[in-house]
């Protein structure tokens, strides 16, 4: 915090979260008090009606029975308060039960057919009428996407925040259910087991994930490669000298490693598996220029025969791509080679390039 001179910023962020928590706590207390007042007022009106009914109406009811009725009305009010609070508590606790019922009612996946051993071999990707909603009643994140990425093509996806760039990757990895069809090498990925599908796709995320363990277990958790191969992968990304040996400990989240080093570590994983499709989810958004240059150079050298899909935060990282997909509001507004898109001065891509000072 001190090295980054971030004390004031983090202090303000803590106070903001503290205010949100305090406001929720006070709102809970206020609503509880208001609900109690409402019950007390209802009880007072109810008791008053009983008392005045005996005073106004002329009946032969004995005084003892009148007193019993009034005392029982107060007891009934106490039970009403208890029942109301128990009902509110039941509603709160039913959340866990609703989750269990949701999992019980989930649609069972259909059995999968036979998958070719060499799949995917070319890395061609095709979207047909793909629509995505993160919830059944939520806003549409992707709207009827139709595009084709050829084998070994290098494609960039650009757009403003919330345009649907990451949602495309979510559908490719089947993180959410979607409408339409996605084909890889001519096979609908819905017919592919999820674990197998994801094992055949390499990704370098914006927030790289490292697990508590060793260098070896993070690079090769299933012990599929020889030590020499692991060292070669680390050397390719310039991290061979970062670790004394493959049994060097890595803390949860990669504590002690910079964001750039974590990105390079994920790149080493991708080199090891050598899949035909590589996805970069704004992988160079938060790293220094030197590491960015190293990642771009390694990708060009090691993934020449792979299909590379890049969600771009910096437009210059994808300006040399074969094609660019320009997203806006969950739809594709432009798709084609960068040079062709730049010729359209009224298009969104041209405006984004202007903001990046590339034109």
C-alpha positions as CSV (number, residue, x, y, z in Angstrom):
1,X,0.0,0.0,0.0
2,X,2.7,2.5,1.0
3,X,4.9,1.5,-2.0
4,X,2.1,2.3,-4.4
5,X,1.0,5.4,-2.4
6,X,-2.5,3.8,-2.2
7,X,-3.3,4.5,1.4
8,X,-5.9,7.2,0.7
9,X,-7.6,5.2,-2.1
10,X,-7.8,2.0,-0.2
11,X,-9.0,3.9,2.9
12,X,-11.8,5.5,0.9
13,X,-12.7,2.1,-0.6
14,X,-12.9,0.6,2.9
15,X,-15.1,3.4,4.1
16,X,-17.4,3.0,1.1
17,X,-17.8,-0.7,1.8
18,X,-18.3,0.1,5.5
19,X,-21.0,2.6,4.7
20,X,-22.8,0.0,2.5
21,X,-22.7,-2.5,5.3
22,X,-23.8,0.0,8.0
23,X,-26.6,1.2,5.8
24,X,-27.9,-2.4,5.3
25,X,-27.6,-3.0,9.0
26,X,-29.5,0.1,10.0
27,X,-32.1,-0.6,7.3
28,X,-32.6,-4.0,8.8
29,X,-33.0,-2.6,12.3
30,X,-35.3,0.2,11.1
31,X,-37.6,-2.2,9.2
32,X,-37.7,-4.5,12.2
33,X,-38.7,-1.7,14.5
34,X,-41.3,-0.5,11.9
35,X,-42.8,-4.0,11.6
36,X,-43.0,-4.2,15.4
37,X,-44.7,-0.9,15.6
38,X,-47.2,-2.0,13.0
39,X,-48.0,-5.1,14.9
40,X,-48.3,-3.2,18.2
41,X,-50.7,-0.7,16.5
42,X,-52.7,-3.5,15.0
43,X,-52.9,-5.2,18.4
44,X,-53.9,-1.9,20.1
45,X,-56.7,-1.4,17.6
46,X,-57.9,-5.0,18.0
47,X,-57.9,-4.7,21.9
48,X,-59.7,-1.4,21.7
49,X,-62.4,-2.8,19.5
50,X,-63.0,-5.7,22.0
51,X,-63.1,-3.3,25.0
52,X,-65.4,-0.8,23.4
53,X,-67.6,-3.5,22.1
54,X,-68.4,-4.5,25.6
55,X,-68.9,-0.9,26.7
56,X,-71.1,0.1,23.8
57,X,-73.1,-3.0,23.2
58,X,-75.5,-3.9,25.9
59,X,-75.0,-7.6,26.7
60,X,-75.6,-9.9,29.6
61,X,-71.9,-11.0,29.6
62,X,-70.5,-11.3,33.1
63,X,-67.6,-9.1,34.1
64,X,-65.3,-12.1,34.6
65,X,-65.8,-13.2,31.1
66,X,-65.2,-9.7,29.8
67,X,-61.9,-9.6,31.7
68,X,-61.0,-13.1,30.3
69,X,-61.7,-12.0,26.8
70,X,-59.5,-8.9,27.2
71,X,-56.6,-10.8,28.7
72,X,-56.8,-13.5,26.0
73,X,-56.7,-10.8,23.4
74,X,-53.4,-9.6,24.8
75,X,-52.0,-13.2,24.8
76,X,-53.2,-13.6,21.2
77,X,-51.2,-10.4,20.2
78,X,-48.1,-11.9,21.7
79,X,-48.6,-15.1,19.7
80,X,-49.2,-13.0,16.6
81,X,-45.8,-11.2,17.0
82,X,-44.0,-14.5,17.6
83,X,-45.6,-16.1,14.5
84,X,-44.8,-13.1,12.3
85,X,-41.1,-13.1,13.3
86,X,-40.9,-16.9,12.9
87,X,-42.4,-16.6,9.4
88,X,-39.8,-14.0,8.5
89,X,-37.0,-16.2,9.8
90,X,-38.4,-19.1,7.8
91,X,-38.4,-17.0,4.6
92,X,-34.7,-16.2,5.3
93,X,-33.7,-19.8,5.9
94,X,-35.7,-21.2,2.9
95,X,-33.0,-19.7,0.6
96,X,-30.8,-22.8,1.1
97,X,-33.7,-25.1,0.6
98,X,-34.6,-23.3,-2.7
99,X,-31.0,-23.9,-3.9
100,X,-31.3,-27.6,-3.2
101,X,-34.6,-27.8,-5.0
102,X,-33.1,-25.9,-7.9
103,X,-30.3,-28.4,-8.2
104,X,-32.8,-31.3,-7.9
105,X,-34.8,-29.9,-10.8
106,X,-31.8,-29.2,-13.1
107,X,-32.1,-30.7,-16.5
108,X,-29.9,-33.8,-16.8
109,X,-27.4,-33.6,-19.6
110,X,-28.0,-36.0,-22.5
111,X,-25.5,-38.7,-23.1
112,X,-22.6,-37.7,-25.4
113,X,-21.7,-39.4,-28.7
114,X,-18.3,-40.6,-29.8
115,X,-15.7,-37.8,-30.1
116,X,-12.9,-38.1,-32.7
117,X,-9.5,-38.6,-31.0
118,X,-8.0,-35.8,-33.0
119,X,-10.7,-33.2,-32.2
120,X,-10.3,-30.3,-32.5
121,X,-7.6,-30.5,-35.2
122,X,-8.1,-27.3,-37.2
123,X,-9.6,-24.9,-34.6
124,X,-12.4,-23.5,-36.8
125,X,-15.2,-21.8,-34.8
126,X,-18.7,-21.1,-36.0
127,X,-21.5,-19.3,-34.2
128,X,-25.1,-19.8,-35.4
129,X,-27.9,-17.7,-33.8
130,X,-26.2,-17.6,-30.4
131,X,-28.2,-15.7,-27.8
132,X,-27.2,-15.5,-24.1
133,X,-29.0,-14.4,-21.0
134,X,-27.4,-14.8,-17.6
135,X,-30.8,-15.4,-16.0
136,X,-34.2,-16.5,-17.5
137,X,-35.7,-13.0,-16.9
138,X,-32.5,-11.0,-17.2
139,X,-31.2,-8.7,-20.0
140,X,-29.9,-10.3,-23.2
141,X,-26.1,-10.3,-23.1
142,X,-25.7,-11.7,-26.6
143,X,-28.2,-11.3,-29.4
144,X,-28.3,-13.7,-32.3
145,X,-24.6,-13.9,-33.0
146,X,-23.5,-15.4,-36.4
147,X,-19.9,-15.5,-37.4
148,X,-17.2,-17.9,-38.5
149,X,-13.5,-18.0,-37.5
150,X,-11.4,-20.0,-39.8
151,X,-8.6,-22.4,-38.9
152,X,-5.5,-20.8,-37.6
153,X,-7.0,-17.3,-37.8
154,X,-6.0,-14.6,-35.4
155,X,-9.1,-12.7,-34.4
156,X,-9.6,-9.8,-32.0
157,X,-12.8,-8.9,-30.2
158,X,-13.2,-5.2,-29.3
159,X,-15.9,-3.0,-27.9
160,X,-16.8,-0.8,-25.1
161,X,-17.3,-2.0,-21.5
162,X,-20.4,-4.2,-21.3
163,X,-20.6,-4.7,-25.1
164,X,-20.6,-8.5,-24.7
165,X,-16.9,-9.4,-25.4
166,X,-16.4,-11.7,-22.4
167,X,-19.9,-13.2,-22.9
168,X,-18.6,-14.7,-26.2
169,X,-15.9,-16.5,-24.3
170,X,-18.4,-17.6,-21.7
171,X,-20.4,-19.4,-24.3
172,X,-17.4,-20.9,-26.0
173,X,-16.4,-22.5,-22.6
174,X,-20.1,-23.3,-21.9
175,X,-20.1,-21.4,-18.6
176,X,-23.8,-20.6,-19.2
177,X,-26.6,-22.1,-21.1
178,X,-27.3,-20.4,-24.4
179,X,-29.6,-20.5,-27.4
180,X,-28.3,-21.4,-30.8
181,X,-25.3,-23.5,-31.8
182,X,-21.5,-23.2,-31.6
183,X,-19.4,-25.5,-33.7
184,X,-15.7,-26.3,-33.4
185,X,-14.4,-28.2,-36.3
186,X,-17.9,-28.9,-37.4
187,X,-19.0,-30.5,-34.1
188,X,-21.6,-28.8,-31.9
189,X,-19.9,-28.2,-28.5
190,X,-23.2,-29.1,-26.7
191,X,-22.5,-32.7,-27.7
192,X,-19.1,-32.6,-26.1
193,X,-18.6,-33.3,-22.4
194,X,-17.8,-30.1,-20.6
195,X,-14.6,-31.3,-19.0
196,X,-13.3,-32.6,-22.3
197,X,-14.3,-29.4,-24.1
198,X,-12.5,-27.1,-21.7
199,X,-9.4,-29.3,-21.7
200,X,-9.1,-28.7,-25.4
201,X,-9.3,-24.9,-25.0
202,X,-6.4,-22.8,-23.6
203,X,-7.1,-19.5,-22.0
204,X,-5.0,-16.8,-20.5
205,X,-7.4,-14.8,-18.3
206,X,-7.1,-11.2,-17.2
207,X,-7.0,-12.4,-13.6
208,X,-4.7,-15.5,-13.7
209,X,-5.3,-18.3,-11.2
210,X,-2.5,-20.1,-9.4
211,X,-3.1,-22.7,-6.7
212,X,-1.4,-23.5,-3.5
213,X,1.2,-26.1,-4.3
214,X,4.4,-26.3,-6.3
215,X,5.6,-25.0,-9.7
216,X,5.1,-28.6,-11.0
217,X,1.6,-29.0,-9.7
218,X,0.5,-25.7,-11.1
219,X,2.0,-26.3,-14.5
220,X,1.2,-30.0,-14.8
221,X,-1.4,-31.0,-12.2
222,X,-2.0,-34.4,-13.9
223,X,1.7,-35.3,-14.2
224,X,1.5,-35.6,-18.0
225,X,4.9,-34.1,-18.9
226,X,8.5,-34.7,-18.2
227,X,10.5,-32.2,-16.1
228,X,12.5,-31.2,-19.2
229,X,9.3,-30.3,-21.0
230,X,8.2,-28.2,-18.0
231,X,11.5,-26.3,-17.9
232,X,11.4,-25.7,-21.7
233,X,7.9,-24.1,-21.3
234,X,9.2,-21.9,-18.5
235,X,12.2,-20.9,-20.6
236,X,9.9,-20.0,-23.5
237,X,8.2,-17.4,-21.4
238,X,11.3,-16.1,-19.7
239,X,10.6,-17.6,-16.2
240,X,13.2,-20.4,-16.0
241,X,15.3,-18.4,-13.6
242,X,12.3,-17.3,-11.5
243,X,12.3,-20.7,-9.6
244,X,15.1,-22.7,-8.1
245,X,13.4,-26.0,-8.9
246,X,10.0,-27.4,-10.0
247,X,9.2,-28.2,-6.3
248,X,9.4,-24.6,-5.3
249,X,6.3,-23.6,-3.3
250,X,3.6,-21.3,-4.8
251,X,1.2,-19.8,-2.4
252,X,-2.6,-19.5,-3.0
253,X,-3.2,-16.9,-5.6
254,X,0.4,-16.7,-6.6
255,X,1.4,-14.4,-3.6
256,X,4.9,-13.0,-4.3
257,X,4.5,-13.0,-8.1
258,X,3.5,-10.0,-10.1
259,X,0.5,-9.9,-12.4
260,X,2.8,-10.1,-15.4
261,X,4.6,-13.2,-14.0
262,X,1.2,-14.9,-13.4
263,X,0.2,-14.2,-17.0
264,X,3.5,-15.7,-18.2
265,X,2.9,-18.7,-16.0
266,X,-0.5,-19.2,-17.6
267,X,1.1,-18.8,-21.0
268,X,3.5,-21.6,-20.1
269,X,0.5,-23.8,-19.3
270,X,-0.9,-23.0,-22.8
271,X,2.4,-23.9,-24.4
272,X,2.5,-27.2,-22.6
273,X,-1.0,-28.3,-23.8
274,X,-0.5,-27.0,-27.3
275,X,-4.3,-26.9,-28.0
276,X,-5.5,-25.7,-31.4
277,X,-7.5,-22.8,-29.8
278,X,-6.1,-20.2,-27.6
279,X,-8.2,-17.5,-25.9
280,X,-6.7,-14.3,-24.4
281,X,-9.3,-12.5,-22.2
282,X,-7.8,-9.0,-22.0
283,X,-4.6,-10.8,-20.8
284,X,-2.3,-7.8,-21.2
285,X,-4.6,-5.2,-19.7
286,X,-2.8,-4.9,-16.3
287,X,0.8,-5.7,-17.1
288,X,3.9,-3.6,-17.9
289,X,4.9,-3.0,-21.5
290,X,7.9,-5.3,-21.3
291,X,5.8,-8.3,-20.3
292,X,3.2,-7.3,-22.8
293,X,5.8,-7.4,-25.6
294,X,7.1,-10.8,-24.4
295,X,3.6,-12.3,-24.4
296,X,2.8,-11.0,-27.9
297,X,6.2,-12.2,-29.2
298,X,5.7,-15.7,-27.7
299,X,2.2,-16.0,-29.0
300,X,3.3,-15.2,-32.5
301,X,6.1,-17.7,-32.3
302,X,4.5,-20.6,-30.5
303,X,0.9,-20.4,-31.7
304,X,1.3,-19.9,-35.4
305,X,-0.7,-23.0,-36.1
306,X,-3.4,-22.2,-33.6
307,X,-6.7,-20.2,-33.7
308,X,-6.2,-17.3,-31.4
309,X,-9.1,-15.3,-30.1
310,X,-8.1,-12.1,-28.2
311,X,-10.4,-9.9,-26.2
312,X,-8.6,-6.6,-26.5
313,X,-8.3,-3.9,-23.9
314,X,-5.5,-2.3,-25.8
315,X,-6.4,-2.0,-29.5
316,X,-2.8,-2.1,-30.7
317,X,-2.5,-5.7,-29.5
318,X,-5.0,-6.8,-32.1
319,X,-4.6,-4.3,-34.9
320,X,-2.5,-6.8,-36.8
321,X,-5.1,-9.6,-36.5
322,X,-6.6,-11.3,-39.5
323,X,-10.1,-10.2,-38.5
324,X,-11.7,-8.0,-35.9
325,X,-15.1,-8.5,-34.3
326,X,-16.6,-5.2,-33.0
327,X,-19.2,-5.7,-30.3
328,X,-21.8,-3.1,-29.2
329,X,-24.8,-3.9,-27.0
330,X,-24.5,-7.7,-27.4
331,X,-24.5,-7.6,-31.2
332,X,-21.8,-7.6,-33.8
333,X,-21.8,-4.2,-35.5
334,X,-18.7,-4.8,-37.6
335,X,-16.6,-7.9,-38.6
336,X,-13.7,-8.0,-41.0
337,X,-10.0,-7.2,-41.5
338,X,-8.7,-4.2,-39.6
339,X,-7.7,-2.3,-42.7
340,X,-11.2,-2.7,-44.1
341,X,-12.9,-1.6,-40.9
342,X,-10.6,1.5,-40.7
343,X,-11.8,2.6,-44.1
344,X,-15.3,3.1,-42.6
345,X,-14.9,6.4,-40.8
346,X,-18.5,6.3,-39.6
347,X,-18.0,2.9,-37.9
348,X,-17.4,2.2,-34.3
349,X,-14.0,0.6,-34.9
350,X,-12.7,3.8,-36.4
351,X,-13.9,5.8,-33.4
352,X,-12.2,3.3,-31.0
353,X,-9.0,3.5,-33.1
354,X,-9.2,7.3,-32.9
355,X,-9.4,7.2,-29.1
356,X,-6.4,4.8,-29.1
357,X,-4.6,7.3,-31.4
358,X,-4.0,4.7,-34.0
359,X,-5.4,6.8,-36.8
